[in-house]
Amino acid sequence: MTVRPASHALAPTALRLAAVITQLERVVVGKVGKSTLAQALAASLGLKYARVQFTSDLLPADMLGVSIFDTQAQAFRFHPGPVFNSVVLADEINRAPPKTQSALLEAMEERQVSLDGQTRRLPDPFFVIATQNPVEQIGAYPLPESQLDRFLMAIELGYPDPASERELLSGGDRRAQIPTLPALSDPPTLADWQKEAANIHVAPALLDYVQSLLAATRGNTSGSADAGARRGLSPRAGLLLVAAARAWALLAGRPMVLPEDVQSVFPAVAGHRLAGGARAGALHAQSLLRSVALT
């Protein structure tokens, strides 16, 4: 299905993205409703969506799929799992054992799944949205660093403010509105937006700034007194930081990345990669932004 009327095709990308955000804000109130946000985002972008409830007995095959022998055809037929959707919500991801969590690593990094001696490509676009329980809760497994590093960003959600809570209470079940949401995009359009974001200009001086931030997380600068309490950001984190800053600039309708774009996305990109969890890591990231000067 294509949703590219002529009037929308000529509209600037920033305006079309603003329309997506406005539609999401009608369904998602404040910083609550993670599952609702994931489902509404998929509907608004015209993408196939699947939700997987992670539990202690979830197996890799429950995520990836399984080959079942067809007696009539005398051959094995592959039945794809929920990972073969464009938007996958991994709900309470750290309730599953490490073996099942690791089944997502290839999917998230390579956009493919290797099973039964075959490599199967995942849909394009493809991304995973995950929620997790506090590690101190019973039945929660800590996520390995290699998996955390594959998530673009993390946001620590809390209770809504009084105004948002009142709107939530008076509005009923917001999820009931999701089936009525029109698709404001489709996979080809989203691919075009991704290419446009990738072409946003990043000046060498801005890359110097990004490298200074990365070095500060690794304890390579004199101003990082608490560097020993953190894990340093990997090169993959740096690549995702630049990609997120480019996307932020695209939302603003600008052809180049500004330092303010990097500063806006840095806490969310760096927080879960630094020691102490997303909330403590985001505070560390804010501190780093104040200590690393633009040159």
N, C-alpha and C positions, 0 to 999 in steps of 0.2 A: 504494500500500500504506500502511496506517495501523497504527502500533504504539502505540496508546494504550489499553492495558487500564485498567479502572476503577481498579485499585489504584495504578497509576503516575500516572494523571491527577490523583489527589488528593495525590500526594506533592509536597512543596516542590521548587521548581525547583533549589535548591542541592543537594538530595540526588540528584536525577536527573543533574545535571551531574557530581557527584562519582562517580556510577556510571560515567559515560562516561570520566572521567579514570582511574579504577581499571582499567577494561578496557584502556585504551591503555597503561597502565604494565605490563600483563602481556605486551605485545608489544614495546614500545619500552623498551630498557634504557639508562638514563643519557641523555646528549645525543648519541646516535648513531642512525643509521637514518632519514635525512630522508625518503626515498621511502617507507619502511615506515610512518613516522608519518602521512604524507599519505594513504596508502591505508587505513590502519587508522582514521583519523579519519573518512574518507568512509564506510567500512563501519559504524562505530559510530553515525554520525548518519543512516544510511539515505539517503545521497546518491550520485548518479552521479558516477563518477570517471574521469579520463583523464590519462595521463602523456604528455608530449611531450618528446622528447630534442632539445634545441636544438643545431644544428650550423651550420657556416659556410654551407651551401647551403640552409638552411631558408627557405622563401618565406612571405610573409604568407598566401597561400592554403592552405598546409599547416596553418596554425593556424585560420583563419577559415572556410574552406570554399570551394567553387567551384561555378559553374553549368555543367552539362554538357547539351548538346543531345540531347534524346530524339527520335530519328528517327520512332518510332511515334506519339508525341503531337504531333510537330512543334512542340515548345516546349522551352525551357530548364528544367531541374530543378535546384534548389539542393541540393547535398550538404553538409550542415553539417560543419564541422571539429571538432576536439576541444575548442575553446573553448566549445562548446554543451553543456557538462557543468557540474554544480554545483561540483565541486572539480577544479581543473586544476593539475597539477604541471608547472611549467616547469623542467625539469631542465637545469642548466648554462646558464641564460638568457643569460649574457653571452658565450656562444660564437657566438650568432647575430648577423648584422650589424644595424646600427641600424634599417634599414628594417623588418625583421621584428620587432624589439623594439617599434617604434612602433605596430605593428598591435595591440598589447595595450592601448594607452593608452585608447582609447574603451571597450573592454570593461571595463577596471578602474574607470574613472571613471563612465561612463554606463550600464553594464550592458546594452550593446547593441552591435551590429555593423552598419556601413553598407557594403553591397556591391551593385553593379549597380543603383544608384539606389534601393535599398530599405533600410529600417532594420529589423533583426530583433532582437527582445528576447532576452536571455539568460535562462537559468533563474533562478528565485528560490527559494532563495538561490544566490549565485554568489560564489566567491572564488578567487584565484590564490595558490598556494604555489610559491615559486621557490627554486632553489639557484643559486649562482654560483661560478665559479672565481676564484682570486686574479688580479688584473688583470695581475700581472707574468708570468703564464703565457702561452706562445705561443698565439695564436688566441683570446685573450679581448678583448672590447670593453668599455670602461667604460660603465656604465649612466648615461644622462642624469639630471640632477637631477629633471626632470619625471616620470620613471618611478619613481625611488626614492621620491619624495614620495607616490606612490600606494600604496605598500606600507604596511600598518598598522604592522608592526614587523619587526625583523630580529634574529636571534640568531646570534652567532658560536659555532660548534661546534668543539670540539677533541677530543682523545683522551679516552676514558672513564677514570674512576678505576679502580683495580685491582679493586675489588669488582664494579663493573658489567661490567668486561671479563671477569672470571672467569664471571659469570653468563651473559654473552653467549656465551662459548666453550662452556660446558657445556649451553646450551639449544638448540643447533642453529639451523636457519634459522627465524627468527621469522616471516618472511613466509608460511610454510606455515600459520600459525595464522589468517591474515586471513580466508580463506573461511569459517572456522567462527565468526567473531565475530557475535553477534546484533546486529541494529539496535536501538539503544536510543532512537532518535528517528526522525523523518521530517520532510520539508520543512515541513508545517504546524506541527508542534511546534517546530521550530527558529525559524520565523517568530514564534511566540508568545514564545519565549525572547528573541528580539531586541527585540520590543516591550517586554517586561518590563524588559530592560536599559536601553532608551531612556527608560523612565519612572523610573529610579532618580534620586532627588533630588540635585541639586548646588547647594549653598548659594552665595550671592553671594561670600562670603569665600573659598570654595574656588576660584571662578573668578578672583578676584584673585590667588590663589597661582599658578594656571596661567598667567595673563598675566605675572606676574613671571618665571616660568621662561622663557616665550617671549621676553620682553624681554632676559633675560640672554644668550640664545643669539645675539641680534642686536647685542650690544655696547651696549645701552641702559642698563646699570647700572654703577655705579662699581666693583663687585666683580668684573667680568669682564675680567681683565687679558689673557687670551689670546683675546679675542673675534675678533681679526683672523685667527686661524688657523682659524675655523669659518665655515660657512654658517649663517645664522639660520634658525630654524624658521618655516615658512609658516603662514598661518591654517588651511590644510587639516591641517597637523600638529597644531595646537591642537585642532581638532575631533576628530581621531582619538585624541588623548591623552585627552580627556574621555570619548569612547566607550569606550576601553580601560579607563579607571578605573571607569566604570559597570559594565562586564562583570566586572571584578575584584571589585567590591562584590557583584554578583549571585552570583558563585561562593562568596562568604563568607556569603551569605544575609542581607545587610543592605539596608535600603530607602534608604540614603543613601551618598554617596561621602565617604570620610574622606581626609585628607591622605596617610595611609599607602598608600591605593590609588593615588594619583597617583605617589607615590615608588616604588612597586613596579613600575609599568609604564613610567615615564619613560625609563630607560636603553634599553629595547628599542624604544620608539617613536621616541626622538630619535637613537639611535646612528647609524643608517645615513643620517640626514639631515644629520649634522654632518660636517665635513671629516675625512678620515683613515680612513674605512671604519668598519664596524660596531663593531669592537673598540675602536679609538681613540675613536670617537664615544661609545661607551658609557662609557668612562672620563671623557670630558669631561662627560657627563651626570651621572655620579656626583659629580663635582666641583661642578657647578652646584647639585645638590641640597643640598650642604653649605654653599654660599655664599648661597643665596637663602633668607631666613628667612620663616617664616609670620608673617602680620600679623593 
